[in-house]
Amino acid sequence: MTVLENFQKLPPWLRISLLFPLAFLNSWLIFVLLDYFQPLSSLFLAAALLAFLLDLPVRLLTVRGLQRGWAIFLVLAIALILLGMALLVLIPLIINQLSELLINLPQWIKSGNEQLNSLQAWAISHKVALDIDISQIVGETIQKITGILNSLGNQVFSFVGITISTIFNGLILIVLTIFLVITGEKVWDGIFSWLPSPWPEKLKEPIRETFERYFATQAMLAGILSFAQMLVFTILQVPYAILFAVTIGLTTLIPYASGLSIVTISLLLMLQDFWLGFNVLIAAVIVGQINDNIISPRLMGDMTGLNPVWIIVALFVGGKLGGVLGLLIAVPLASVLKATIDNVRAHSQDDAALKLGDHAHNDSLEIS
């Protein structure tokens, strides 16, 4: 009797107790190794995510009869054209609006304080008791938002600064993405060849399908929401409409983050004009709900199969371990992990039922 057969005879709780320390130690070693090779590991992960997005239209074109080589060339050409347009038009416009926002933010804060003073004067004149210190609460909130914006502005400006490191990392990301799109199948097979049978067959397609569908759907939802919010903000004559709309759209890539961005942007606008910020809050929430409850189910459905509580836990763990990239891959990775665990449990239950049936059959033969 082999060691594996003896291990499988152990109670499930004992097997988990023995495997958990090994899994934890191996995971920790992997994260240490990835951290040692930064920023190459982050660039490779980002390139893999982009390759997942680009591989989906490539496969759609090949299904329609186009040769894979021509499909890859067409998709990469369109992607590079869109990237060039974003670098030349959209990103400079967003950076310009962000710089203007940071310049005008002190004036907005002053306007917000004046509105608070007017509210307190109105409350005193009408003998309305305010049990909470609104100015202190709002002041602390404004300080936090200001700190976040200043930090974001510094990061953006330092990123935009034309440095050799930034250009080099960008070129590596583009080259890695192109090579992963072209030779991704071989890389994919090479990674899974390290796993024992039958895990490559069980994990390869579910992981690929989950990641491709998830990120393709999230990218489409982010684009739709950005465009819709931009139209609404333009109609409402919101300052920095493109910056705010794109911010809300990008935060859609992380579950539940768009709601936080909507509230933050509405509070900022309330500093300048309370009713403008209030109208933006109502309009942005309505557009977001349409996107989440009408468009998203049609595109995604119940693809992740995760309880909202586990989604929040996955986001916390992903953000803690991997930062922004960790937040992006946390949900699909947790979905794959859940599907794998369910598959293993179902397989174990089937084996147990099969063994029980064999024992019952043998007992009936002995009795007869």
N, C-alpha and C positions, 0 to 999 in steps of 0.2 A: 504494500500500500504506500503510495507516494505521499510526500509532505502536503501537496495541494489537496489530496483527497482527505487527509486527516484534518486540514484546516477547514475544509467545507463542512465537516461534521460538527464543528464547534457551534455553539449557540450564536445567533445573529448579533446579540449585544456584545459577546466576547470578540467576535471577528471585527466589529466596528471599533472596539476599544484597542485592538492591536493595530488596525490599519490607520486610525486617526493620527497617532504620533508620526508615523512614516509619511503620510500625506502632508501633514503640517510642515515637517522638516524639509521635504522635497520642494514644497511650494515656496517656503522661505528662501531656500537656496536659489530657486529660479528667479525670485524677485531681486535677490542680491546680485545675481549675474546680470540681469537686465539693467539694474541701476549702474553697474560697473561700466556697461557699454553705452551709457547715455552720451549724446542724444541719438546714437545710431538705432537703438532699440525702439525709441519713440518714433523715429522717422520710418522705420520698417513697419511698425504697427499702423501708422497713419497711411503709408503707401498701400498696405494690405486692405485697409478700409476703402480707400479710393479705388483700388483694383476690384473689390467686390461690387462697388457701384457701377464701374465701367463694364464689368463682365456681363452684367444683365442685358444691356442693349446689344452687346456683341452676340450673345446667345439668341436673342430675339431675331436678329438679322440673319444668323445662320439657319435658324428654323425656317425662315422665309425663303431660303435657297441661296443666299449670298455666301460665297466662300469665306471661311473664317479669317484668312489673311486680309481680304478686302474689308471685312466687317471691322476688324481691329483697326485697320488704317482709317476708316471712316469715323469710327467712334473717337479715336485718339485725336484726329484732326479737329473734329467739332469741339472736343473738350479743351484742346489747346487754344482754339479761337475764343471760346467763352472765357477761359482763364485770362487771355490777353485783354479782352474787353473789360473784365472785372478789374484787372490791374491798372488799366488806363483810364477808366471812367468811374466805376462804382466805388472802389476802395479809396481813391483820392477824395471823392465827394464825401464819403463817410468820415474820413479823417478830418476834413475841413469843417464839417458840422460838429464833430466832437471837440475840436479846438475852440470853435466859437461858443459851444455850450460851456466849456470850462472857463472861458473868459467872462461870460455873462452870468455864471452861476452866483457870484457874490451879490449881484444886483437882484437876482431872483430870491435869494435868501433874505435880503433886506425887504423886498416886497412881501414875502411871507410873514416876516415879523410884524410889518405894518398891519397886515390882515389879522394877525393874532391879537394885536393891541386893539384893533377896532372891535373884534369879537368880545374881548374882555371888557371894553368900555360899554358896549351894548349890554352885556350881562349885568354890569354894575348899575347902569341907568334903569334897567328893567327889574332890578332886584332878583336876578336869577343867580342862584348859588351854583358855582362850579366846584364840585368836590375834588376835582383833579386839576393838577397844574398842567394845562394843555401846552403852554409855552415851553415848559421844561421837556415834556415828552416829545413834542415836535422838534424842539431844538436838538435833542439827542439824536432823533431820527435823521434830521438834516445833516448833522455832523458825520454820522455813519455813511450816509449816501454820498456826501461830499468826499469823504476819505476814499470810498470805493471808486468814485469817478476819477479822482486825482491819480489813484494808483493805476487805474485802467489807462488813463491818458498817458502816464509815464511809460507804462509797458508798451502801449501802441507806438508812441513816438520813438522809444528805444528800438522797437522791432522794425519800424519803418526806416530808421537810420540806415543809410547805405553802407553796410559793413561787409567785409569779406565773409565773415561767418554766416551772416543771414543769407547772402546770395549762394554760398556753398551748400548750406542746408536745404535751401529751396531747390537747387539743381539736383541734389541727391534724392530729394523726395520725388521730383518729377521723373528722374531716371528709374528709380526703384518702382514707381507706379507703372511706367511703361513696360519694364521687364516682367513685372508680375502679371500684367494683362496678357503679355505675349506668351510667357512660359509658366503661367500660374498653375496649370494643370500638373506639370512635372514637379514643381515645388510642393504642391499640395500632396501628390502621391508620395514624394520623398519624406515629408513630415509624418504621414500616417503609416509609412512602412516600418517605423520604429515601434509601433504598437503591436502587441500580440493579436493573433486571430481569435475571435472574429470582430474585434473592435474597429479595425479600419472600415469594414463594410457597414457597421452599425453607426459610426460617428461621422464619416466623411460627408455623405449627402445631407443628413440633418443639419450639421453645422453650416455647410455651404448654403443650403436653402434658407435657413433661419437668418443668417447674417445678410445675405443678399436681399431678401424680402424686407427685412427690418430696416436696413439703411436706405434702400431705394424708396420705401414708403415714407420714412422720416424725412428724406431729402425733398420728396414731392410735397409733403405737408408743409415743410418749412418754406418752400418757394411759394406755395399757394397762400399761406398765411402772411408772408412778407408782402406779397403783391396786394392782397385784400386790405391789410392794415394800412399800406401806403395810400391806397385810394381813399379810405375812410379819413385818414389824417389830413390828406390834401383837401378833402371837402370841408373838414372842420377847421382848416387853416392852422394846423398845428405847426409850430416852429420845429425845425430839424426832423421833418416827417420821415425822410429816408433813413436817418440814423435810428430813430425809434422803431420804425417798422421792421427794418432788418434785424435789429436787436431782438425784438419779440419773435421774429421768425426763426432766428438761429437758436434761441433758447428752447424752441420746440423740439430740437434734436435730443434734449434731455427731458425725460418725463417730469411733469409738474413744475418745470422751471419757467415756462412761459407765463404762468399765473403770477409768479413773483416778479418777473420783469414788467408785466402790465401794471401791477400795483406800484412798483418803484417809479416807473415813468409817469404815472398819473399823479403821484405825490410831487414829483419834480415840477410838473406843469401847474399844479395847484399853487405852488409858490409864486408863480407869475400871475396866474388868473385862476381863481378857485373853480369857477364854473367851466372853464375850458378843461381843466384837469378832471373834473367830475364827468363831463360829457365824454372825454377820452376814455375814462374808466368804463363807463357803461358801453360805449361803442366797441371798445377793444374786447371786453368780456363777451359781448354778443357774437362778434366775429370769431373769437376763440372757441366758443361753445359750438358754433356751426361747424368749425373745422374739426373739433374733437368728437362731436356726437353724430355728425351727418357724413362728413367726407372721410374721416379716419376709419370708421367701421367698414365702409365700403372698400377701402384700399387694404387695410390691415386685418380686419376681423379680430378674432381672439387668437392671434398668432403666437403671442408670448405664452399664454396659458398660465400666467403668474397672478397670484393674489396681490392687490395693491400694497399690502403690508410687506410682502417679500420684495416687491419692486423698490420700495423705499430702503429696505435693508441692503439690497444689491447696489443701489446708488450710493449709499453711505460707504459701503466697503470699497466699491470701485473708485470713488472720489478719494478715499483715504489712501489707497494703494497706488492709484495711477493718475490722479489729478483729473484734468479735463478728458483725456483719452480714456481713463478709467470710467468716468461717468458715461461716455459714449458707448462703450462696449459692455457695461455692467448688465443691462437688461437682456440683450440677446445671449450673452454668456450664461446668465442665470437661467434663461429659458432652455438652452441646450443642456445645462447641468440637470435641470428638473426632468427633462425628457429622458435623459440617460438613466437617471435614478429610477424613474418609473419603468423604463424598459428592463433594467436589471431586476427590479422587484417582481415584475410580471413574469420574467424568465425564471426566477427562483420559485415563484408560486406554481408555475407550470411544472417545473422539475419535481417539486414536492408532491403535487397532485399525481404526477406520473408514477413516482415511487410508491405512493400510497395505493394507487390502483394495482401496481405490480404485486405489492404485498397482499392485497386482498385477493387477487387472482391466485397467488400461490397458496394462500390459506384455504381457498375453496377447493383447490386441487387436492391438498392434503386431506381435507375432510372427506372428499368423495373417494 
